[in-house]
Amino acid sequence: MENRIKVVLVDKKRTNKWLSEQLGCAPTTVSKWCTNVSQPPMETFVKIAELLEVDINELVRLERKSQ
C-alpha cells in the first residue's frame, strides 16, 4: 500500500507542518508518511481525510499485482 498524502496536501495548499499541528504529531512523522517511508494508522488516515475534506480513498492507493 502507498499513500497519496503529499499529493492531496499540495492540492489543498496545505503543508506537512500544518498537518502535524492539526494531528498533534511531529513534523518528521508527517514527512515519513508523505514519502511513504511509513504509514499512519487507519484511524489517522480517517482524521487526515476529514481535515483535508477528501474521501479516504483519495489518500490511499492499494498496489495491485499484475497477473
SULTANOR-V27376 format. One record per backbone hydrogen bond with DSSP energy under -1.0 kcal/mol. CO is the residue of the C=O (numbers start at 0). NH is the residue of the N-H. E is the energy in kcal/mol with one decimal. If there is no record, write none. Layout:
co=CO nh=NH e=E
co=CO nh=NH e=E
This chain:
co=1 nh=60 e=-2.8
co=3 nh=7 e=-2.4
co=4 nh=8 e=-2.7
co=5 nh=9 e=-2.1
co=6 nh=10 e=-2.4
co=7 nh=11 e=-2.3
co=8 nh=13 e=-3.0
co=9 nh=12 e=-1.4
co=14 nh=18 e=-2.1
co=15 nh=19 e=-2.8
co=16 nh=20 e=-2.3
co=17 nh=21 e=-2.3
co=18 nh=22 e=-2.2
co=19 nh=23 e=-1.3
co=19 nh=24 e=-2.0
co=25 nh=29 e=-1.6
co=26 nh=30 e=-2.3
co=27 nh=31 e=-1.9
co=28 nh=32 e=-1.8
co=29 nh=33 e=-2.7
co=30 nh=34 e=-1.6
co=31 nh=36 e=-2.3
co=31 nh=37 e=-1.3
co=32 nh=35 e=-1.3
co=40 nh=44 e=-1.8
co=41 nh=45 e=-2.0
co=42 nh=46 e=-1.8
co=43 nh=47 e=-2.8
co=44 nh=48 e=-2.5
co=45 nh=49 e=-2.1
co=46 nh=50 e=-2.8
co=47 nh=51 e=-2.5
co=48 nh=53 e=-2.4
co=54 nh=57 e=-2.4
co=55 nh=58 e=-1.5
co=55 nh=59 e=-1.0
co=58 nh=3 e=-2.9
co=60 nh=1 e=-2.4
